[in-house]
């Protein structure tokens, strides 16, 4: 097998993996009982970053959860995304979905009280975040 065939195979595999991840993110986001608008989710971004940092620094949160939260912070800070941000609507939607997935995992393992305890924003923002991660009130 030639080097270019290997390169094409690897790139095709990465493209298929990328498409599978996008499909999974879209599928997971469909299950929300109360829909949160993308604009509302994006408004939460500064508070979510502070929440993630606070949860990652909390020694009462399990170590595995803190590692995933640090990975989330790095993902949010890097300019590389699953879907580039210049693509309308879905460019920012992938960030919101990834945040929701990681915070859903964190909430499941650290407890909803950790989310409530470290939330830096308004009660309305907390309600929107709880809806986004599938908690409700």
Backbone bond lengths (Angstrom), bond angles and torsions (degrees), N, CA, C in turn:
res aa  C-N    CA-C-N  psi(-1)  N-CA   C-N-CA  omega(-1)  CA-C   N-CA-C  phi
1 X - - - 1.449 - - 1.523 108.77 -
2 X 1.307 116.09 134.02 1.465 122.14 -179.04 1.522 110.72 -76.38
3 X 1.333 117.10 159.78 1.465 122.08 -178.94 1.515 111.53 -62.36
4 X 1.337 117.34 -37.03 1.461 120.25 -178.30 1.521 111.47 -70.16
5 X 1.342 116.99 -30.39 1.462 119.81 176.49 1.529 110.60 -67.90
6 X 1.321 115.31 -38.89 1.463 120.01 176.80 1.524 109.71 -64.11
7 X 1.321 116.27 -44.56 1.465 121.15 179.75 1.531 110.72 -61.70
8 X 1.317 117.71 -45.76 1.460 121.48 179.12 1.527 110.02 -63.05
9 X 1.327 117.10 -40.89 1.472 120.64 179.06 1.527 111.47 -63.38
10 X 1.311 117.12 -43.38 1.467 121.33 178.90 1.520 110.22 -64.56
11 X 1.322 117.56 -45.74 1.468 120.87 179.18 1.525 111.34 -63.06
12 X 1.323 117.50 -40.25 1.465 120.70 177.72 1.524 110.25 -65.20
13 X 1.316 117.31 -40.30 1.463 120.85 177.18 1.520 111.49 -63.05
14 X 1.319 116.65 -43.22 1.468 120.20 177.61 1.517 111.09 -63.88
15 X 1.328 117.93 -40.11 1.463 120.97 178.31 1.529 110.53 -63.59
16 X 1.326 117.48 -42.02 1.467 120.62 177.57 1.527 111.37 -64.51
17 X 1.330 116.35 -41.47 1.464 120.08 177.11 1.520 110.72 -62.23
18 X 1.328 116.91 -43.10 1.469 121.96 178.71 1.518 109.97 -60.27
19 X 1.335 117.63 -46.53 1.462 121.27 179.11 1.529 111.16 -63.26
20 X 1.326 117.44 -38.35 1.467 120.66 178.04 1.528 110.53 -65.00
21 X 1.325 117.55 -40.94 1.463 120.77 178.00 1.520 111.28 -63.94
22 X 1.309 116.85 -43.31 1.467 120.47 178.52 1.517 109.69 -62.43
23 X 1.330 116.95 -44.35 1.466 120.73 177.97 1.514 111.61 -60.51
24 X 1.331 117.02 -42.17 1.467 120.64 178.80 1.518 111.02 -64.75
25 X 1.314 117.42 -41.57 1.466 120.63 179.28 1.526 110.95 -63.61
26 X 1.322 117.18 -42.04 1.466 120.47 178.78 1.519 110.30 -65.98
27 X 1.322 116.83 -43.10 1.463 120.92 -179.24 1.526 111.61 -63.35
28 X 1.313 117.04 -42.90 1.462 121.28 -179.43 1.528 110.48 -65.59
29 X 1.320 117.45 -38.14 1.461 120.18 -177.66 1.523 112.02 -69.87
30 X 1.341 119.30 -18.90 1.459 121.61 179.61 1.515 112.72 -68.17
31 X 1.324 118.81 -25.00 1.452 122.50 -172.92 1.512 115.92 -78.66
32 X 1.307 118.08 4.87 1.458 120.46 -178.76 1.527 110.33 -70.81
33 X 1.327 116.79 131.01 1.459 121.30 178.34 1.520 109.58 -70.26
34 X 1.317 116.79 -52.84 1.468 122.12 178.02 1.517 106.94 -105.45
35 X 1.305 116.75 119.91 1.459 121.03 -176.20 1.522 110.67 -76.24
36 X 1.305 114.74 136.99 1.454 121.85 173.99 1.523 106.37 -106.67
37 X 1.306 117.15 129.82 1.456 120.52 178.47 1.523 108.90 -69.62
38 X 1.321 115.25 148.81 1.454 120.81 179.59 1.520 110.57 -58.11
39 X 1.316 117.75 -38.96 1.468 121.62 179.97 1.530 109.94 -61.38
40 X 1.338 116.71 -41.93 1.463 120.13 178.76 1.527 110.95 -64.60
41 X 1.325 115.99 -41.15 1.460 119.83 179.03 1.528 110.91 -64.05
42 X 1.334 117.19 -39.89 1.463 120.16 179.62 1.527 112.09 -68.34
43 X 1.326 117.41 -30.98 1.470 120.29 177.31 1.518 111.67 -65.78
44 X 1.313 116.29 -24.86 1.463 120.85 179.89 1.526 112.80 -78.42
45 X 1.328 117.73 -11.22 1.458 122.08 -171.02 1.531 114.51 -50.03
46 X 1.333 120.46 -50.95 1.471 118.18 -179.03 1.529 113.00 -61.70
47 X 1.340 116.76 -40.53 1.461 120.14 178.81 1.530 111.12 -68.53
48 X 1.322 117.09 -35.49 1.465 120.50 179.40 1.528 110.42 -67.34
49 X 1.329 116.98 -38.68 1.467 119.88 177.24 1.529 109.80 -62.68
50 X 1.337 116.78 -44.94 1.484 119.81 178.10 1.521 110.77 -64.63
51 X 1.324 117.52 -41.31 1.461 121.30 177.76 1.523 110.56 -60.56
52 X 1.317 116.45 -45.94 1.464 120.98 -179.17 1.519 110.82 -61.61
53 X 1.319 116.41 -42.85 1.476 120.24 178.84 1.529 110.57 -63.48
54 X 1.336 116.72 -43.13 1.463 120.64 -179.62 1.532 111.31 -65.40
55 X 1.329 116.15 -43.30 1.465 119.00 178.83 1.525 111.11 -64.60
56 X 1.344 116.71 -39.97 1.465 120.42 -179.70 1.529 111.47 -66.07
57 X 1.329 117.88 -26.54 1.466 121.48 -179.57 1.529 112.86 -90.57
58 X 1.321 118.32 -8.82 1.459 122.26 -176.94 1.526 110.65 -80.52
59 X 1.335 117.48 115.88 1.475 119.94 -178.38 1.533 113.32 -68.83
60 X 1.330 118.30 -14.09 1.464 119.28 178.16 1.534 111.93 -81.11
61 X 1.322 116.68 -14.16 1.463 121.22 176.46 1.530 107.80 -81.22
62 X 1.337 118.00 134.65 1.472 120.14 -178.86 1.533 112.17 -55.03
63 X 1.319 114.71 146.60 1.465 121.54 -175.35 1.531 112.38 -57.82
64 X 1.322 118.23 -42.33 1.464 121.09 179.86 1.511 111.91 -61.06
65 X 1.309 116.14 -37.94 1.473 120.66 178.29 1.521 109.45 -67.57
66 X 1.317 116.57 -42.96 1.470 119.38 179.78 1.520 111.11 -62.49
67 X 1.331 117.66 -36.30 1.469 120.56 177.96 1.526 110.16 -64.35
68 X 1.349 116.79 -45.09 1.466 119.60 178.45 1.528 111.25 -63.47
69 X 1.299 117.43 -35.30 1.464 120.40 178.41 1.528 110.68 -67.53
70 X 1.325 117.01 -38.40 1.466 119.85 176.29 1.527 110.80 -65.99
71 X 1.329 116.80 -39.82 1.473 120.75 176.03 1.531 109.73 -61.10
72 X 1.333 116.43 -40.66 1.465 120.50 177.32 1.523 110.91 -61.47
73 X 1.318 117.27 -45.04 1.473 119.90 178.81 1.517 111.26 -59.94
74 X 1.324 116.79 -43.21 1.462 120.21 178.57 1.526 109.81 -63.07
75 X 1.334 116.83 -43.53 1.472 120.92 178.89 1.522 110.85 -59.30
76 X 1.324 116.91 -43.44 1.462 120.12 -178.93 1.531 112.49 -68.67
77 X 1.321 116.64 -30.98 1.461 120.23 -178.08 1.531 113.07 -82.99
78 X 1.332 117.17 -25.43 1.456 120.19 -179.66 1.530 110.51 -74.87
79 X 1.313 116.95 145.71 1.466 119.28 178.75 1.533 113.31 -76.27
80 X 1.319 118.07 -7.44 1.464 122.33 -178.86 1.521 108.90 -91.85
81 X 1.333 116.75 129.54 1.464 122.95 -179.60 1.518 109.97 -126.48
82 X 1.335 115.85 166.66 1.458 120.11 171.66 1.523 110.02 -61.69
83 X 1.319 115.51 -44.69 1.466 122.22 176.04 1.526 106.12 -121.79
84 X 1.320 118.13 123.47 1.473 119.86 -178.37 1.532 111.60 -57.18
85 X 1.323 116.11 142.79 1.462 122.02 -175.52 1.530 113.28 -67.69
86 X 1.324 118.03 -18.44 1.460 118.68 -179.67 1.532 112.45 -76.47
87 X 1.333 118.02 -8.93 1.464 120.91 176.17 1.527 107.28 -81.24
88 X 1.335 117.26 123.46 1.469 120.14 -175.80 1.523 112.85 -56.45
89 X 1.275 116.78 142.56 1.464 128.87 176.23 1.521 112.47 64.10
90 X 1.328 118.77 -66.25 1.470 118.77 -174.26 1.515 112.42 -73.13
91 X 1.334 118.19 -16.07 1.458 120.91 177.94 1.524 111.86 -62.54
92 X 1.329 116.56 -36.40 1.459 120.41 177.26 1.525 111.89 -96.13
93 X 1.321 116.70 -21.86 1.465 120.48 -178.95 1.519 111.18 -64.62
94 X 1.327 118.24 -34.65 1.460 118.75 -179.33 1.524 111.01 -63.91
95 X 1.331 117.33 -37.24 1.469 119.97 177.21 1.528 110.68 -63.29
96 X 1.322 116.80 -44.71 1.465 120.74 179.65 1.524 111.00 -62.31
97 X 1.328 117.30 -39.51 1.467 120.65 -179.31 1.517 110.85 -69.71
98 X 1.336 117.51 -42.05 1.466 120.49 178.49 1.530 110.09 -63.13
99 X 1.325 117.25 -42.63 1.471 121.06 177.04 1.529 110.11 -60.25
100 X 1.327 116.15 -45.17 1.469 119.85 -179.75 1.518 111.25 -61.93
101 X 1.326 117.43 -41.26 1.471 120.32 -179.70 1.532 111.73 -64.99
102 X 1.331 116.24 -46.12 1.463 119.46 -178.77 1.524 110.95 -67.39
103 X 1.335 116.78 -42.02 1.470 118.96 179.00 1.523 111.45 -69.56
104 X 1.328 118.05 -31.04 1.464 120.71 174.27 1.528 109.82 -64.01
105 X 1.332 115.75 -43.65 1.473 120.83 176.32 1.529 110.39 -62.01
106 X 1.331 115.99 -45.84 1.467 120.25 -179.07 1.519 110.77 -62.40
107 X 1.325 116.56 -42.43 1.467 120.54 -179.34 1.516 111.24 -65.75
108 X 1.321 116.02 -38.80 1.463 120.54 179.83 1.531 111.28 -63.51
109 X 1.335 116.31 -37.62 1.464 120.10 -175.55 1.530 114.47 -95.77
110 X 1.333 117.12 -25.63 1.471 119.84 -178.88 1.516 111.92 -103.33
111 X 1.330 116.79 -17.92 1.455 120.55 -179.63 1.516 112.18 98.52
112 X 1.328 114.85 147.07 1.464 120.66 179.90 1.524 111.57 -65.55
113 X 1.331 116.74 -26.73 1.466 119.16 179.70 1.528 111.56 -64.98
114 X 1.337 117.49 -30.96 1.469 119.96 176.96 1.522 110.09 -65.88
115 X 1.318 115.92 -38.84 1.461 120.78 177.01 1.527 110.33 -62.98
116 X 1.330 115.74 -47.23 1.472 120.80 179.74 1.530 111.56 -63.93
117 X 1.315 116.12 -40.96 1.467 122.01 -175.76 1.534 111.98 -65.91
118 X 1.327 116.55 -35.53 1.465 120.17 -174.33 1.519 113.75 -101.08
119 X 1.331 118.26 -0.80 1.463 119.75 -177.72 1.528 110.29 -66.10
120 X 1.351 118.08 123.25 1.469 120.75 -177.67 1.525 114.70 -92.75
121 X 1.321 117.86 -6.05 1.463 120.55 -172.78 1.518 113.91 -99.60
122 X 1.315 114.47 -158.51 1.460 122.29 -177.43 1.535 111.16 -79.16
123 X 1.322 117.52 161.82 1.467 120.00 174.89 1.536 112.16 -60.41
124 X 1.326 117.63 -35.10 1.461 120.69 177.37 1.530 110.69 -65.08
125 X 1.316 116.20 -39.17 1.466 120.63 176.77 1.519 111.40 -65.31
126 X 1.331 116.30 -39.94 1.466 120.12 177.16 1.522 110.30 -63.37
127 X 1.331 116.70 -41.68 1.466 120.21 177.73 1.530 110.59 -60.45
128 X 1.339 116.93 -44.35 1.460 120.88 179.36 1.523 110.75 -64.08
129 X 1.337 117.18 -40.70 1.459 120.22 179.17 1.528 110.92 -66.98
130 X 1.320 116.69 -42.69 1.473 119.77 177.88 1.527 110.74 -60.97
131 X 1.316 117.40 -37.06 1.467 120.99 176.06 1.527 110.55 -67.26
132 X 1.326 115.94 -41.80 1.453 121.14 -179.71 1.527 111.89 -61.55
133 X 1.330 117.08 -37.53 1.469 119.44 -179.35 1.529 112.65 -92.45
134 X 1.338 116.74 4.66 1.445 120.10 173.41 1.511 115.67 85.53
135 X 1.336 117.65 24.55 1.464 120.87 -179.13 1.523 113.07 -95.94
136 X 1.313 117.45 -37.39 1.474 119.28 -171.79 1.520 109.81 70.43
137 X 1.332 117.00 -157.00 1.466 119.88 179.21 1.467 108.04 -94.76
